[in-house]
Amino acid sequence: AVSLARLALTPAACVWDIGAGSGAVGLECARLAPLGHVWAIEKNAADAINARANAARFVVTNYTLCEGHAPAGLEHWPDPDAVFIGGSGGELAALIGLILQRLNPGGWLVMNFVTLENLSTAVETLKSLGVVWDVLQLQAARSKPILHMNRMAAENPVWLVCAQKVTVAQ
């Protein structure tokens, strides 16, 4: 929900979903942008099958899923208003550079990470490109029994790295 909010979608937004997985984020984007379109890519065949089944189950028609390894094929997609990266297939720095070139002015890039390495790559790449960015860490805890009581056990954190393409007045 936080990632969807940070994408700041308009009803006619063109969205890219890189590393679509089950399609959860991309399909929600399609529902939030009913006059727009979501272009998604997933490299794992089983995940792509699942995402297509989810699109059919929720009757989402403004969603196109491509099977492949990003950034291959992205050159044929229209320039995005918002981009979500849930997986990068090891091409994170290259993807960030390409996306920031193609992202429409005012558009948002939102990336979710669970590893320190991807977090570091994203932050260092954004710094090197001179982009304004921020990081938000989300973490939850679940109750676990201990004796006749309960304690809280932390779940792994997720980092959201967000950057907006800002135009400079001439």
C-alpha atoms as an extended CHARMM CRD file, in Angstrom:
* protein
*
       170  EXT
         1         1  ALA       CA              0.0000000000        0.0000000000        0.0000000000  PROA      1               0.0000000000
         2         2  VAL       CA              2.8400000000        2.4050000000        0.7960000000  PROA      2               0.0000000000
         3         3  SER       CA              4.5530000000        1.6650000000       -2.5360000000  PROA      3               0.0000000000
         4         4  LEU       CA              1.2920000000        2.2500000000       -4.3980000000  PROA      4               0.0000000000
         5         5  ALA       CA              0.8100000000        5.5680000000       -2.6250000000  PROA      5               0.0000000000
         6         6  ARG       CA              4.3700000000        6.6720000000       -3.4130000000  PROA      6               0.0000000000
         7         7  LEU       CA              3.8340000000        5.9730000000       -7.1350000000  PROA      7               0.0000000000
         8         8  ALA       CA              1.2930000000        8.8620000000       -7.0890000000  PROA      8               0.0000000000
         9         9  LEU       CA             -0.7220000000        7.4140000000       -9.9680000000  PROA      9               0.0000000000
        10        10  THR       CA             -3.1850000000        9.4230000000      -12.0150000000  PROA      10              0.0000000000
        11        11  PRO       CA             -6.1980000000        7.7300000000      -13.6490000000  PROA      11              0.0000000000
        12        12  ALA       CA             -4.4350000000        7.7190000000      -17.0410000000  PROA      12              0.0000000000
        13        13  ALA       CA             -0.9280000000        6.7860000000      -15.8440000000  PROA      13              0.0000000000
        14        14  CYS       CA              1.4460000000        4.6640000000      -17.8830000000  PROA      14              0.0000000000
        15        15  VAL       CA              3.1720000000        2.3630000000      -15.3770000000  PROA      15              0.0000000000
        16        16  TRP       CA              6.0970000000       -0.0390000000      -15.6520000000  PROA      16              0.0000000000
        17        17  ASP       CA              6.2910000000       -2.9950000000      -13.2510000000  PROA      17              0.0000000000
        18        18  ILE       CA              9.7830000000       -4.5020000000      -13.3400000000  PROA      18              0.0000000000
        19        19  GLY       CA             10.0450000000       -7.9240000000      -11.7260000000  PROA      19              0.0000000000
        20        20  ALA       CA              6.2830000000       -8.4130000000      -11.6820000000  PROA      20              0.0000000000
        21        21  GLY       CA              6.2340000000      -11.6050000000       -9.6110000000  PROA      21              0.0000000000
        22        22  SER       CA              2.5990000000      -12.5530000000       -8.9920000000  PROA      22              0.0000000000
        23        23  GLY       CA              1.4420000000       -9.2430000000      -10.4750000000  PROA      23              0.0000000000
        24        24  ALA       CA              0.1990000000       -7.9010000000       -7.1370000000  PROA      24              0.0000000000
        25        25  VAL       CA              1.6240000000       -4.3780000000       -7.4640000000  PROA      25              0.0000000000
        26        26  GLY       CA              1.1160000000       -4.0430000000      -11.2260000000  PROA      26              0.0000000000
        27        27  LEU       CA             -2.4680000000       -5.2590000000      -11.0870000000  PROA      27              0.0000000000
        28        28  GLU       CA             -3.2920000000       -2.8350000000       -8.2840000000  PROA      28              0.0000000000
        29        29  CYS       CA             -1.6780000000       -0.0720000000      -10.3660000000  PROA      29              0.0000000000
        30        30  ALA       CA             -3.9360000000       -1.0410000000      -13.2910000000  PROA      30              0.0000000000
        31        31  ARG       CA             -6.9720000000       -0.7520000000      -11.0230000000  PROA      31              0.0000000000
        32        32  LEU       CA             -5.8070000000        2.6520000000       -9.7410000000  PROA      32              0.0000000000
        33        33  ALA       CA             -5.1610000000        3.8980000000      -13.2970000000  PROA      33              0.0000000000
        34        34  PRO       CA             -8.2290000000        2.6010000000      -15.1780000000  PROA      34              0.0000000000
        35        35  LEU       CA             -7.6180000000        4.9400000000      -18.1310000000  PROA      35              0.0000000000
        36        36  GLY       CA             -3.9030000000        4.1280000000      -18.2570000000  PROA      36              0.0000000000
        37        37  HSD       CA             -1.9060000000        0.9820000000      -18.8550000000  PROA      37              0.0000000000
        38        38  VAL       CA              0.5720000000       -1.1490000000      -16.9290000000  PROA      38              0.0000000000
        39        39  TRP       CA              3.4950000000       -2.7540000000      -18.7300000000  PROA      39              0.0000000000
        40        40  ALA       CA              5.0150000000       -5.5550000000      -16.6660000000  PROA      40              0.0000000000
        41        41  ILE       CA              7.9900000000       -7.8630000000      -17.1280000000  PROA      41              0.0000000000
        42        42  GLU       CA              8.8200000000      -11.0730000000      -15.2890000000  PROA      42              0.0000000000
        43        43  LYS       CA             11.7270000000      -13.4440000000      -15.9450000000  PROA      43              0.0000000000
        44        44  ASN       CA             10.3800000000      -16.4870000000      -14.0810000000  PROA      44              0.0000000000
        45        45  ALA       CA              7.8910000000      -18.4880000000      -16.1670000000  PROA      45              0.0000000000
        46        46  ALA       CA              5.9670000000      -19.8210000000      -13.1480000000  PROA      46              0.0000000000
        47        47  ASP       CA              5.5220000000      -16.3120000000      -11.7480000000  PROA      47              0.0000000000
        48        48  ALA       CA              4.3820000000      -15.0470000000      -15.1650000000  PROA      48              0.0000000000
        49        49  ILE       CA              1.7370000000      -17.7840000000      -15.3220000000  PROA      49              0.0000000000
        50        50  ASN       CA              0.5490000000      -16.7770000000      -11.8520000000  PROA      50              0.0000000000
        51        51  ALA       CA              0.4400000000      -13.0600000000      -12.7820000000  PROA      51              0.0000000000
        52        52  ARG       CA             -1.6120000000      -13.7930000000      -15.9120000000  PROA      52              0.0000000000
        53        53  ALA       CA             -4.0190000000      -15.9280000000      -13.8740000000  PROA      53              0.0000000000
        54        54  ASN       CA             -4.3900000000      -13.1000000000      -11.3590000000  PROA      54              0.0000000000
        55        55  ALA       CA             -5.0590000000      -10.5900000000      -14.1570000000  PROA      55              0.0000000000
        56        56  ALA       CA             -7.7820000000      -12.8650000000      -15.5270000000  PROA      56              0.0000000000
        57        57  ARG       CA             -9.2730000000      -13.5150000000      -12.0700000000  PROA      57              0.0000000000
        58        58  PHE       CA             -9.5600000000       -9.7930000000      -11.3390000000  PROA      58              0.0000000000
        59        59  VAL       CA            -10.6240000000       -8.9720000000      -14.9350000000  PROA      59              0.0000000000
        60        60  VAL       CA             -7.8240000000       -6.4520000000      -15.4130000000  PROA      60              0.0000000000
        61        61  THR       CA             -7.6110000000       -5.5340000000      -19.0960000000  PROA      61              0.0000000000
        62        62  ASN       CA             -5.1790000000       -2.5850000000      -19.0210000000  PROA      62              0.0000000000
        63        63  TYR       CA             -2.2330000000       -4.8190000000      -18.0980000000  PROA      63              0.0000000000
        64        64  THR       CA              0.3730000000       -6.2980000000      -20.4580000000  PROA      64              0.0000000000
        65        65  LEU       CA              2.8220000000       -8.8610000000      -19.0920000000  PROA      65              0.0000000000
        66        66  CYS       CA              5.9850000000       -9.7230000000      -21.0130000000  PROA      66              0.0000000000
        67        67  GLU       CA              8.1740000000      -12.6650000000      -20.1200000000  PROA      67              0.0000000000
        68        68  GLY       CA             11.8250000000      -11.8000000000      -20.1980000000  PROA      68              0.0000000000
        69        69  HSD       CA             14.8170000000      -10.3590000000      -18.4060000000  PROA      69              0.0000000000
        70        70  ALA       CA             14.7290000000       -6.5690000000      -18.0280000000  PROA      70              0.0000000000
        71        71  PRO       CA             15.9510000000       -4.3020000000      -19.4970000000  PROA      71              0.0000000000
        72        72  ALA       CA             15.4840000000       -6.3150000000      -22.7100000000  PROA      72              0.0000000000
        73        73  GLY       CA             12.2990000000       -5.2140000000      -24.4550000000  PROA      73              0.0000000000
        74        74  LEU       CA             11.7210000000       -2.0350000000      -22.4510000000  PROA      74              0.0000000000
        75        75  GLU       CA             12.7940000000        0.0460000000      -25.4460000000  PROA      75              0.0000000000
        76        76  HSD       CA              9.4670000000       -0.8630000000      -27.0910000000  PROA      76              0.0000000000
        77        77  TRP       CA              7.3330000000        0.3490000000      -24.1740000000  PROA      77              0.0000000000
        78        78  PRO       CA              5.9030000000        3.8960000000      -23.9670000000  PROA      78              0.0000000000
        79        79  ASP       CA              7.6200000000        6.3150000000      -21.5950000000  PROA      79              0.0000000000
        80        80  PRO       CA              6.2720000000        5.7780000000      -18.0640000000  PROA      80              0.0000000000
        81        81  ASP       CA              4.6720000000        8.1340000000      -15.5660000000  PROA      81              0.0000000000
        82        82  ALA       CA              5.5960000000        5.7700000000      -12.7260000000  PROA      82              0.0000000000
        83        83  VAL       CA              7.8500000000        2.7280000000      -12.3320000000  PROA      83              0.0000000000
        84        84  PHE       CA              7.8780000000        0.0250000000       -9.6910000000  PROA      84              0.0000000000
        85        85  ILE       CA             10.8720000000       -2.2760000000       -9.3000000000  PROA      85              0.0000000000
        86        86  GLY       CA             10.1650000000       -5.3850000000       -7.2500000000  PROA      86              0.0000000000
        87        87  GLY       CA             12.9640000000       -7.4180000000       -8.8030000000  PROA      87              0.0000000000
        88        88  SER       CA             15.8790000000       -6.5420000000      -11.0420000000  PROA      88              0.0000000000
        89        89  GLY       CA             17.4790000000       -9.8150000000      -12.0720000000  PROA      89              0.0000000000
        90        90  GLY       CA             20.9000000000       -8.4200000000      -11.1510000000  PROA      90              0.0000000000
        91        91  GLU       CA             20.5470000000       -5.4130000000      -13.4810000000  PROA      91              0.0000000000
        92        92  LEU       CA             19.5230000000       -2.8350000000      -10.8840000000  PROA      92              0.0000000000
        93        93  ALA       CA             22.0090000000       -0.0410000000      -11.6540000000  PROA      93              0.0000000000
        94        94  ALA       CA             21.3960000000       -0.2720000000      -15.4060000000  PROA      94              0.0000000000
        95        95  LEU       CA             17.6360000000       -0.3360000000      -14.8670000000  PROA      95              0.0000000000
        96        96  ILE       CA             17.6970000000        2.7520000000      -12.6650000000  PROA      96              0.0000000000
        97        97  GLY       CA             19.6960000000        4.6680000000      -15.2730000000  PROA      97              0.0000000000
        98        98  LEU       CA             17.4080000000        3.6270000000      -18.1160000000  PROA      98              0.0000000000
        99        99  ILE       CA             14.2440000000        4.3500000000      -16.1510000000  PROA      99              0.0000000000
       100       100  LEU       CA             15.3630000000        7.8250000000      -15.1210000000  PROA      100             0.0000000000
       101       101  GLN       CA             16.1030000000        8.6300000000      -18.7730000000  PROA      101             0.0000000000
       102       102  ARG       CA             12.6530000000        7.4740000000      -19.8840000000  PROA      102             0.0000000000
       103       103  LEU       CA             10.5220000000        8.5110000000      -16.8970000000  PROA      103             0.0000000000
       104       104  ASN       CA              8.1910000000       11.4030000000      -17.6760000000  PROA      104             0.0000000000
       105       105  PRO       CA              8.8550000000       14.6560000000      -15.7570000000  PROA      105             0.0000000000
       106       106  GLY       CA              7.2730000000       14.5430000000      -12.3120000000  PROA      106             0.0000000000
       107       107  GLY       CA              7.1370000000       10.7300000000      -12.4530000000  PROA      107             0.0000000000
       108       108  TRP       CA              8.1120000000        8.4670000000       -9.5840000000  PROA      108             0.0000000000
       109       109  LEU       CA             10.4410000000        5.4940000000       -9.3920000000  PROA      109             0.0000000000
       110       110  VAL       CA              9.6250000000        3.2610000000       -6.4130000000  PROA      110             0.0000000000
       111       111  MET       CA             11.7850000000        0.2600000000       -5.5460000000  PROA      111             0.0000000000
       112       112  ASN       CA             11.2660000000       -2.3620000000       -2.8400000000  PROA      112             0.0000000000
       113       113  PHE       CA             14.2400000000       -4.2500000000       -1.4070000000  PROA      113             0.0000000000
       114       114  VAL       CA             14.8420000000       -6.8790000000        1.2280000000  PROA      114             0.0000000000
       115       115  THR       CA             18.6430000000       -7.1120000000        0.8350000000  PROA      115             0.0000000000
       116       116  LEU       CA             21.3130000000       -4.6710000000        1.9420000000  PROA      116             0.0000000000
       117       117  GLU       CA             23.1520000000       -5.1540000000       -1.3460000000  PROA      117             0.0000000000
       118       118  ASN       CA             20.2220000000       -3.9870000000       -3.4890000000  PROA      118             0.0000000000
       119       119  LEU       CA             19.5460000000       -1.1090000000       -1.1040000000  PROA      119             0.0000000000
       120       120  SER       CA             23.1880000000       -0.0380000000       -1.3890000000  PROA      120             0.0000000000
       121       121  THR       CA             23.2390000000       -0.3690000000       -5.1870000000  PROA      121             0.0000000000
       122       122  ALA       CA             20.0740000000        1.7180000000       -5.5160000000  PROA      122             0.0000000000
       123       123  VAL       CA             21.2720000000        4.4880000000       -3.2080000000  PROA      123             0.0000000000
       124       124  GLU       CA             24.7530000000        4.6740000000       -4.7730000000  PROA      124             0.0000000000
       125       125  THR       CA             23.2900000000        4.7070000000       -8.2990000000  PROA      125             0.0000000000
       126       126  LEU       CA             20.8210000000        7.4660000000       -7.4470000000  PROA      126             0.0000000000
       127       127  LYS       CA             23.6000000000        9.4890000000       -5.7900000000  PROA      127             0.0000000000
       128       128  SER       CA             25.8360000000        9.1160000000       -8.8460000000  PROA      128             0.0000000000
       129       129  LEU       CA             22.9980000000       10.3210000000      -11.0970000000  PROA      129             0.0000000000
       130       130  GLY       CA             22.3600000000       13.3700000000       -8.9020000000  PROA      130             0.0000000000
       131       131  VAL       CA             18.7640000000       12.4060000000       -8.2410000000  PROA      131             0.0000000000
       132       132  VAL       CA             16.7670000000       13.4320000000       -5.1770000000  PROA      132             0.0000000000
       133       133  TRP       CA             15.7220000000       10.2680000000       -3.3670000000  PROA      133             0.0000000000
       134       134  ASP       CA             14.5850000000        8.9550000000       -0.0090000000  PROA      134             0.0000000000
       135       135  VAL       CA             14.4700000000        5.6270000000        1.8090000000  PROA      135             0.0000000000
       136       136  LEU       CA             11.6930000000        4.3610000000        4.0290000000  PROA      136             0.0000000000
       137       137  GLN       CA             12.1100000000        1.2100000000        6.1090000000  PROA      137             0.0000000000
       138       138  LEU       CA              8.9950000000       -0.7600000000        6.9440000000  PROA      138             0.0000000000
       139       139  GLN       CA              9.0370000000       -3.5330000000        9.4890000000  PROA      139             0.0000000000
       140       140  ALA       CA              6.4130000000       -5.5260000000       11.2940000000  PROA      140             0.0000000000
       141       141  ALA       CA              6.4410000000       -7.8650000000       14.2670000000  PROA      141             0.0000000000
       142       142  ARG       CA              4.2180000000      -10.8390000000       15.0870000000  PROA      142             0.0000000000
       143       143  SER       CA              3.2100000000      -12.1130000000       18.4650000000  PROA      143             0.0000000000
       144       144  LYS       CA              4.7890000000      -15.3980000000       19.5730000000  PROA      144             0.0000000000
       145       145  PRO       CA              3.8980000000      -17.3440000000       22.7060000000  PROA      145             0.0000000000
       146       146  ILE       CA              6.4280000000      -17.4370000000       25.5080000000  PROA      146             0.0000000000
       147       147  LEU       CA              5.4150000000      -19.3280000000       28.6320000000  PROA      147             0.0000000000
       148       148  HSD       CA              1.8930000000      -18.0890000000       29.4820000000  PROA      148             0.0000000000
       149       149  MET       CA              2.4950000000      -14.7250000000       27.7590000000  PROA      149             0.0000000000
       150       150  ASN       CA              3.2890000000      -13.3200000000       24.3210000000  PROA      150             0.0000000000
       151       151  ARG       CA              6.3090000000      -11.5440000000       22.9290000000  PROA      151             0.0000000000
       152       152  MET       CA              6.8360000000       -9.7260000000       19.6410000000  PROA      152             0.0000000000
       153       153  ALA       CA              9.1650000000      -11.2810000000       17.0510000000  PROA      153             0.0000000000
       154       154  ALA       CA             10.4420000000       -8.9440000000       14.3390000000  PROA      154             0.0000000000
       155       155  GLU       CA              9.9600000000       -9.7910000000       10.6600000000  PROA      155             0.0000000000
       156       156  ASN       CA             12.5770000000       -8.8560000000        8.0710000000  PROA      156             0.0000000000
       157       157  PRO       CA             12.4490000000       -5.1870000000        7.0590000000  PROA      157             0.0000000000
       158       158  VAL       CA             11.5750000000       -3.9470000000        3.5930000000  PROA      158             0.0000000000
       159       159  TRP       CA             13.1850000000       -0.7880000000        2.2460000000  PROA      159             0.0000000000
       160       160  LEU       CA             11.3300000000        1.4870000000       -0.1560000000  PROA      160             0.0000000000
       161       161  VAL       CA             13.6570000000        3.6690000000       -2.1880000000  PROA      161             0.0000000000
       162       162  CYS       CA             11.8350000000        6.4390000000       -4.0520000000  PROA      162             0.0000000000
       163       163  ALA       CA             13.0440000000        9.0200000000       -6.5410000000  PROA      163             0.0000000000
       164       164  GLN       CA             11.1080000000       11.6000000000       -8.5410000000  PROA      164             0.0000000000
       165       165  LYS       CA             12.1650000000       12.9120000000      -11.9150000000  PROA      165             0.0000000000
       166       166  VAL       CA             12.1660000000       16.6540000000      -11.4490000000  PROA      166             0.0000000000
       167       167  THR       CA             12.4480000000       19.1110000000      -14.3010000000  PROA      167             0.0000000000
       168       168  VAL       CA             14.7590000000       22.0860000000      -13.8980000000  PROA      168             0.0000000000
       169       169  ALA       CA             13.4100000000       25.4640000000      -15.0280000000  PROA      169             0.0000000000
       170       170  GLN       CA             15.5150000000       26.9820000000      -17.7910000000  PROA      170             0.0000000000
